Amino acid sequence: MFLPLTELQPMGGLPGLDLNAVMGVMAKFMLASVRIGAFFVVAPIFGSATIPVQVRVVMAAMLAIMVLAYTDVPAIESFGELRIIGVLITELLIGIAAGMILSIWFSAAVLAGEKIATSAGLGYAAQIDPNSGGQTPVVSQMLSMFMIILFLGMNGHLVVLRTMLESYSYLPIGAMPAWGAFIKGGIGAASSMFLAAAIIMLPIAIIMLLINLAVGVITRSAPQLNLFSFAFPISLLAIFIILYLSVDAMSKALKDLGISAMENLHLVMEAMSHG
């Protein structure tokens, strides 16, 4: 009833996977995901504490698959044992550098909010910022949320992701970037951050200064008026009215700030490829 083992012949080859091929694909996937994963950790919006880590991992994996599909990722065997460590560190630093450049630009809204809160006497109205871990004035968080909404509304997150994906073409994996361009871009972004924050908060600070001068003259002419019962409510009421009336102008300023952040990130990433 049973045939001898010598007479049994295979009916055909069974489908299977070559383990070496699988390991090669996984190694390429790892190389493609380091840069974009580091960017998601540091960059604003993507690296926010409100976004679960699982979501960021899935997003980085999906973008790494796109990099594998449209970019020639070198095989890990083409690098030496010590060279691959340097490549991984370089890719990690490129992603962190791109995220830091974008974070510096976004910090202009936070800095402007802090100065507005200080000039209006709202510095005490602070709460814990989940991103920085410290206390931040409520005005700063409002401006930061305002800028994030505007940035998402003009599809800035998609432009930033496209910039990161395009960086694999003019700054391929394994190439040594020009770190001097990153340092120059970071210093330029920091100076632009202070300039943008001053442009946003200076009109409001000047108006509050004039109001405080008027209140000071009134309290000086009528010493019986208590400073806290008279000047402080006027300052609070004035800052809320001023913020309400300046929403349109502030939205244009924050929109221009987001556009400048996207353009600066693209220019810095291109400049780093000339190393």
C-alpha positions as CSV (number, residue, x, y, z in Angstrom):
1,M,0.0,0.0,0.0
2,F,2.9,2.4,0.6
3,L,5.6,3.1,-2.0
4,P,9.2,2.8,-1.0
5,L,11.0,6.1,-0.2
6,T,13.3,5.6,-3.2
7,E,10.3,5.7,-5.5
8,L,8.9,9.0,-4.1
9,Q,9.5,11.9,-6.5
10,P,8.9,15.6,-5.7
11,M,5.8,16.9,-7.4
12,G,7.4,20.4,-7.8
13,G,9.2,23.1,-5.9
14,L,7.3,24.7,-3.0
15,P,7.2,28.5,-2.8
16,G,9.6,29.9,-0.3
17,L,11.7,32.8,0.7
18,D,15.4,33.2,0.6
19,L,16.5,34.2,4.1
20,N,19.5,36.2,2.7
21,A,17.1,38.1,0.4
22,V,14.8,38.8,3.3
23,M,17.6,40.1,5.5
24,G,18.9,42.3,2.7
25,V,15.5,43.9,2.3
26,M,15.1,44.4,6.0
27,A,18.6,46.0,6.2
28,K,17.6,48.4,3.4
29,F,14.4,49.2,5.2
30,M,16.3,50.0,8.3
31,L,18.7,52.3,6.4
32,A,15.7,54.1,4.7
33,S,13.8,54.6,8.0
34,V,16.6,56.1,10.2
35,R,16.5,59.6,8.7
36,I,12.8,60.0,8.5
37,G,12.3,58.4,12.0
38,A,14.8,60.8,13.6
39,F,12.9,63.7,11.9
40,F,9.6,62.5,13.4
41,V,11.1,62.5,16.9
42,V,12.4,66.1,16.8
43,A,10.2,68.0,14.4
44,P,7.2,70.0,15.6
45,I,3.7,68.5,15.0
46,F,5.2,65.1,14.2
47,G,7.2,64.9,17.4
48,S,4.4,66.2,19.6
49,A,3.8,64.3,22.8
50,T,0.1,64.1,21.9
51,I,0.9,61.8,19.0
52,P,1.4,58.2,20.2
53,V,4.8,56.6,19.5
54,Q,3.0,53.8,17.6
55,V,1.6,56.3,15.1
56,R,5.0,57.8,14.5
57,V,6.6,54.4,14.0
58,V,3.9,53.4,11.5
59,M,4.3,56.7,9.6
60,A,8.1,56.3,9.5
61,A,7.7,52.7,8.2
62,M,5.3,53.8,5.5
63,L,7.6,56.5,4.3
64,A,10.5,54.2,4.4
65,I,8.6,51.8,2.0
66,M,8.1,54.8,-0.3
67,V,11.9,55.5,-0.2
68,L,12.6,51.9,-1.0
69,A,10.2,52.1,-4.0
70,Y,11.5,55.3,-5.6
71,T,15.1,55.6,-4.4
72,D,18.1,53.4,-4.9
73,V,19.0,52.4,-1.4
74,P,22.4,50.8,-1.3
75,A,22.8,47.3,0.1
76,I,24.2,47.0,3.6
77,E,26.9,44.7,2.2
78,S,28.4,47.6,0.3
79,F,29.5,49.2,3.6
80,G,32.2,47.9,5.9
81,E,31.5,46.9,9.5
82,L,32.7,50.2,10.9
83,R,31.4,52.2,7.9
84,I,27.8,51.1,8.5
85,I,27.9,52.5,12.1
86,G,29.0,55.9,10.6
87,V,26.3,55.8,8.0
88,L,23.6,55.1,10.7
89,I,24.9,58.0,12.8
90,T,25.0,60.3,9.8
91,E,21.4,59.4,8.8
92,L,20.3,60.0,12.4
93,L,22.0,63.4,12.6
94,I,20.5,64.5,9.3
95,G,17.0,63.8,10.5
96,I,17.6,65.5,13.8
97,A,19.1,68.5,12.0
98,A,16.1,68.9,9.8
99,G,13.7,68.6,12.7
100,M,15.7,71.2,14.7
101,I,15.6,73.7,11.8
102,L,11.9,73.4,11.7
103,S,11.5,73.6,15.5
104,I,13.5,76.8,15.6
105,W,11.2,78.5,13.2
106,F,8.1,77.3,15.1
107,S,9.6,78.7,18.3
108,A,9.1,82.2,17.0
109,A,5.4,82.0,17.8
110,V,6.2,80.8,21.4
111,L,8.7,83.5,21.9
112,A,6.3,86.2,20.7
113,G,3.6,84.9,23.0
114,E,5.9,85.0,26.0
115,K,6.8,88.6,25.3
116,I,3.1,89.6,24.8
117,A,2.2,87.9,28.0
118,T,5.0,89.6,29.9
119,S,4.0,93.1,28.6
120,A,0.3,92.5,29.4
121,G,0.9,91.1,32.9
122,L,-0.3,87.6,31.9
123,G,3.0,85.9,32.6
124,Y,1.5,84.2,35.7
125,A,-1.2,82.5,33.5
126,A,1.0,79.5,32.6
127,Q,0.5,75.8,32.4
128,I,2.7,72.8,31.7
129,D,3.6,72.4,28.1
130,P,3.6,68.7,27.2
131,N,6.2,69.2,24.5
132,S,8.8,71.1,26.4
133,G,7.9,69.8,29.9
134,G,8.1,73.3,31.4
135,Q,5.6,76.1,32.2
136,T,4.6,78.2,29.2
137,P,2.3,81.2,29.2
138,V,-1.2,80.5,27.8
139,V,-0.7,83.2,25.2
140,S,2.3,81.3,23.8
141,Q,0.4,78.1,23.6
142,M,-2.5,79.9,21.9
143,L,-0.1,81.3,19.2
144,S,1.6,78.0,18.9
145,M,-1.7,76.2,18.3
146,F,-2.7,79.0,15.9
147,M,0.5,78.5,13.8
148,I,0.0,74.7,13.8
149,I,-3.5,75.1,12.5
150,L,-2.4,77.5,9.7
151,F,0.6,75.2,8.9
152,L,-1.7,72.2,8.5
153,G,-4.3,74.3,6.6
154,M,-1.8,75.2,3.9
155,N,-0.6,71.5,3.7
156,G,2.8,72.5,5.2
157,H,3.2,69.0,6.7
158,L,2.9,67.5,3.2
159,V,5.5,69.9,1.9
160,V,7.9,69.1,4.7
161,L,7.5,65.3,4.2
162,R,8.1,65.8,0.4
163,T,11.3,67.7,1.3
164,M,12.5,64.9,3.5
165,L,11.7,62.3,0.8
166,E,13.4,64.3,-1.9
167,S,16.5,64.6,0.3
168,Y,17.2,61.0,-0.4
169,S,17.8,61.8,-4.1
170,Y,20.3,64.7,-3.7
171,L,21.6,63.5,-0.3
172,P,21.7,59.8,-0.7
173,I,22.3,57.3,2.0
174,G,26.0,56.9,2.7
175,A,27.0,60.4,1.4
176,M,28.7,62.8,3.8
177,P,26.7,66.0,4.2
178,A,28.2,69.5,4.6
179,W,27.7,70.1,8.3
180,G,28.8,73.7,7.9
181,A,25.7,74.3,5.9
182,F,23.6,73.0,8.7
183,I,25.4,75.2,11.3
184,K,24.9,78.2,9.0
185,G,21.3,77.4,8.4
186,G,20.7,76.9,12.2
187,I,22.2,80.2,13.0
188,G,20.2,81.9,10.3
189,A,17.0,80.3,11.5
190,A,17.7,81.4,15.1
191,S,18.2,85.0,14.0
192,S,15.1,84.9,11.8
193,M,13.2,83.5,14.8
194,F,14.0,86.5,17.0
195,L,13.2,88.8,14.1
196,A,9.9,87.2,13.4
197,A,8.9,87.1,17.1
198,A,9.8,90.9,17.3
199,I,7.6,91.6,14.3
200,I,4.7,89.7,15.7
201,M,4.8,91.1,19.3
202,L,6.1,94.6,18.8
203,P,2.8,96.3,17.8
204,I,1.0,94.7,20.7
205,A,3.8,95.6,23.1
206,I,3.9,99.2,21.9
207,I,0.1,99.5,22.4
208,M,0.3,98.0,25.9
209,L,3.2,100.4,26.7
210,L,1.0,103.3,25.8
211,I,-1.9,102.0,27.8
212,N,0.4,101.5,30.8
213,L,1.8,105.1,30.4
214,A,-1.8,106.4,30.4
215,V,-2.7,104.4,33.4
216,G,0.4,105.6,35.1
217,V,-0.5,109.2,34.5
218,I,-4.0,108.6,35.8
219,T,-2.8,106.9,39.0
220,R,-0.2,109.6,39.5
221,S,-2.9,112.4,39.3
222,A,-5.3,110.4,41.5
223,P,-3.2,108.6,44.1
224,Q,-6.3,107.3,45.8
225,L,-6.8,104.9,42.9
226,N,-5.3,101.5,43.7
227,L,-2.9,100.2,41.1
228,F,-4.2,96.6,41.3
229,S,-7.8,97.4,41.4
230,F,-7.7,100.0,38.5
231,A,-4.6,99.4,36.3
232,F,-4.6,95.6,36.2
233,P,-8.2,95.1,35.0
234,I,-7.7,97.7,32.3
235,S,-4.5,96.0,31.1
236,L,-6.3,92.6,31.0
237,L,-9.3,94.0,29.1
238,A,-7.1,95.9,26.7
239,I,-4.9,92.8,25.8
240,F,-7.9,90.7,25.1
241,I,-9.4,93.3,22.8
242,I,-6.0,93.9,21.1
243,L,-5.5,90.1,20.5
244,Y,-9.1,89.9,19.1
245,L,-8.5,92.8,16.7
246,S,-5.1,91.6,15.6
247,V,-6.1,88.0,14.7
248,D,-6.2,88.8,10.9
249,A,-2.8,90.5,10.9
250,M,-1.3,87.8,13.1
251,S,-2.6,85.0,10.9
252,K,-0.8,86.5,7.9
253,A,2.4,86.9,9.9
254,L,2.2,83.3,11.2
255,K,1.4,82.0,7.7
256,D,4.5,83.8,6.3
257,L,6.5,82.3,9.1
258,G,5.4,78.8,8.2
259,I,6.2,79.4,4.5
260,S,9.6,80.7,5.5
261,A,10.2,77.6,7.6
262,M,9.4,75.3,4.7
263,E,11.6,77.2,2.3
264,N,14.5,77.4,4.8
265,L,14.3,73.7,5.5
266,H,14.5,72.9,1.7
267,L,17.4,75.3,1.2
268,V,19.4,73.8,4.2
269,M,18.8,70.2,3.1
270,E,20.0,71.1,-0.4
271,A,23.0,73.0,0.9
272,M,24.0,70.0,3.0
273,S,24.2,67.9,-0.1
274,H,27.2,69.9,-1.4
275,G,29.6,68.4,1.1
